[in-house]
Amino acid sequence: MSNFLYIVEIERKSKTQVFSVRSISQGNELARIYWYEAWRQYVLETENGTIWSDGCLKEIVKFLEKLREDRK
């Protein structure tokens, strides 16, 4: 995905998935991506205190857009 982040599926539900967004350098979880039923779309929920650059956010947006396209 990038030089700084990788995303791994950690749970598969009947129609959706849950993903962990992790730091390549440290291996720790920075955020989770999951289906938010109230908005009927995948969302990013970050860990408290994480800092995001515009490049990392663009990578997350691309991933969310791909998930949306795959659901169609």
C-alpha positions as CSV (number, residue, x, y, z in Angstrom):
1,M,0.0,0.0,0.0
2,S,2.6,2.6,1.1
3,N,6.0,2.9,2.7
4,F,4.4,3.6,6.1
5,L,1.1,1.7,6.3
6,Y,-0.3,-1.7,5.7
7,I,-3.9,-2.9,6.0
8,V,-4.8,-6.4,7.1
9,E,-8.3,-8.0,7.3
10,I,-8.9,-9.0,10.9
11,E,-12.5,-10.1,10.8
12,R,-15.0,-11.2,8.1
13,K,-18.7,-10.8,8.8
14,S,-21.5,-12.0,6.6
15,K,-21.4,-9.1,4.2
16,T,-18.6,-6.8,5.5
17,Q,-15.1,-6.9,6.7
18,V,-13.0,-5.3,9.5
19,F,-9.5,-4.1,8.7
20,S,-6.6,-3.1,10.9
21,V,-4.4,-0.2,9.6
22,R,-0.9,-0.8,10.9
23,S,2.5,1.0,11.0
24,I,5.1,-0.7,8.9
25,S,7.9,0.6,11.0
26,Q,6.5,-0.2,14.5
27,G,3.8,-2.8,13.7
28,N,1.2,-1.2,16.0
29,E,-2.4,-0.6,15.1
30,L,-3.1,3.0,14.1
31,A,-6.8,2.6,13.1
32,R,-9.6,0.3,12.1
33,I,-11.7,0.3,9.0
34,Y,-15.2,-1.2,9.3
35,W,-18.7,-1.0,8.0
36,Y,-20.7,1.7,9.8
37,E,-24.4,0.8,9.3
38,A,-25.8,4.2,10.2
39,W,-24.0,5.8,7.2
40,R,-24.1,2.6,5.1
41,Q,-20.4,2.9,4.3
42,Y,-16.9,1.9,5.5
43,V,-15.3,4.3,7.9
44,L,-11.9,4.9,9.5
45,E,-11.7,5.0,13.3
46,T,-8.3,6.0,14.5
47,E,-6.5,5.2,17.7
48,N,-6.3,8.0,20.2
49,G,-3.3,10.2,19.6
50,T,-2.3,9.0,16.1
51,I,-1.0,11.6,13.7
52,W,-1.7,11.4,10.0
53,S,0.0,13.0,7.0
54,D,-1.9,13.9,3.8
55,G,-0.1,11.1,2.0
56,C,-1.3,8.5,4.5
57,L,-4.8,9.9,4.4
58,K,-4.8,9.7,0.6
59,E,-3.9,6.1,0.8
60,I,-6.8,5.5,3.2
61,V,-9.2,7.3,1.0
62,K,-8.1,5.1,-2.0
63,F,-8.7,2.0,0.1
64,L,-12.1,3.2,1.2
65,E,-13.1,4.0,-2.4
66,K,-12.0,0.5,-3.5
67,L,-14.2,-1.1,-0.7
68,R,-17.1,1.0,-1.9
69,E,-16.6,0.0,-5.5
70,D,-16.3,-3.7,-4.5
71,R,-19.6,-3.6,-2.7
72,K,-21.5,-2.4,-5.8
